[in-house]
């Protein structure tokens, strides 16, 4: 009886919260790469971090349900690593970001502060737990101002969407008729 009362009370409390479903990519390696991508793509801008996490999640889910997905060849980790430039370029900053560890503070000679790195990791953890709502449900791509618009095709163009006060620009697909 007491167990039922506790479960009922917790469910009443949670009704007022608008949690998103848990992300399904929980390994420490995936989390550290996500955190590295967030730092590389948006420095310490938490609004960007949350929007980028959701864009990556939506793109991965779309890819998994598409015709090119092969469960044996494709992983979330590989997909997000190919999507973000910080995981591909060979600049001093990108190399320093890729050296950051999940369970350690940045080295003393790192250009990144432990407090900032820990906040980014906390954002990733809270996102996994379903704490953050998707701030721009239609966004499926992001880029900096210098990146320009994503490439268009004969079937798809792109339209900017607002994800709040973000450093990056976010886009949704716009299908041509």
N, C-alpha and C positions, 0 to 999 in steps of 0.2 A: 504494500500500500504506500509506504513512504517513498519507495522507488518511483512509483507512478506519479506521485505528487511532485517530486523533484523534476522528473522529465516534463510534466505538464508545465510547471513553473518556468523551466528553461525555455520551452517552446514559446510561451507567451512573451518572454523577454526578447527572444530573437525575432519575433514577428516585426518589431519596429525597426530592425536593421535591414538594409538592402545589400546583403552579401552576394557577391558573384560566386559561381561555382569554383571549386578549387582548380587550380592549374594542375596538369597531370605530368609534370616534369621535375620530379623531386631530387635527383642526385646532386651531391655537392659539386661535382664537376659542371653540371648544367647550371647550377646556381651561380658559381663563380664566373662562368662565361657570361651569363646574363648581367651580372653586376659589372663586369669589365666593359661590356657593350654599353651599358647605361652611362658609366663614367666617360667612356670615349665619345659617345654620341651627344651627351647633354651635360657634361661636367656634373655639377651638384644640383641641377634643377629637378626637383622631385616631381613636379607636374609633368615634365617631359618623361621622366622615368616611368611613371605609371602608364602614360599613354603609349610609350614604346613597348612596354611589357605586353599590353593588350594587343597592339598591332602584330607583334611577333607571334603571339598566341593565335590570333585569327588567321594569319598567313599560314602558319603551320597546320592548323586544322583544315584550312582550304586545300593545302597541298596534299595532306594525307587522304583527302577524299577525292583527289583528282586522278587523272589517268596515268601520271608519271610516277606515282608513289610505289616504291618497292620496299616493303618492311625489312627486308634483309640488307638493303643498301642505304636506306635513309633513316637518319635519327634526328631528333630535335636539335641536339648539340651540333651536328654537322650543318643542318639547315641554317640555324641562327649564325653560325660562324661564317657561312658564305654570304649572309645577308648584310653583315655589318663591316664597314671598311676597317675599323680598329682591329679586327681579327685578321686582316689581310695585308695591311700596309707595313712597311718596314721603317717607320719613323722612330725617333728616340722616345717620343711620348707613347706611341702605340706599344713599343716593346716594354716600356715601364708598366703600362696598364696590364699587359698580358702576364707580367711577372707577379702580379698581386694574387694572394692566396685567400681562400675562404676562411680558414681558421687562424689567420695570422694578421697582425697589423702590417702596414707597409714598412719596408726596411727604412732605417734612419736616413739614408741618402735618397729616398724616394721623393719625387715632387708632390706626392699626395699625402694629405693628412689622415691619420688614423681615424679621427672623429668623422671626417667626410666619408671615408671608405666604409666605416661601420654603419653609418646612416643609409648608405646605398644598399648594403647587405641586408639591413633591417627591412628596407622597402621590398626587396626581393622576397624575403621570408614572409612578410605580411601579405604580399600579393599571392604567394602560394597558398596561404591560408584563406584566401577569398576576402580579404579585408577591403580591397579597393575596388570600387565600381569602375567600369569602363568609362572614361571621361568623354570619349567621342566614338560612339558605337559604330559609326559608318566609316571611320578611318581604317585604311588597309595599307597605308604606306606613309613614310615620313622621310624628310630630308632637310638639310640646312638651306638657308636662303641661297648660298652659292651653288648648291646642287642644281637649282632650277627645277622646272616641272619634270615629273617622270615622263618617260617616252610614251607616246601615244601610238595606237595601232588603228587600223581601219575600223575596228569594232569598239575600242575602248579609249576614252579620254579621261582626264583627271580633274577633280574639282577640290579646291581647298576646303577644309572643314576646321572649325574651331575646337580646340581641346583645352581651352582656358589660356592662361598666360604661359605659353611655352616658348622656348628658344627655337625649336625646330618648327617646320611647317608640316602639317598633316593633310592627307588627301584621301578622298574616296574615289572609287571607280564610277565613271559615268558612261553607260553603254550607249553607243551611237545606234541610230535606227537605220 
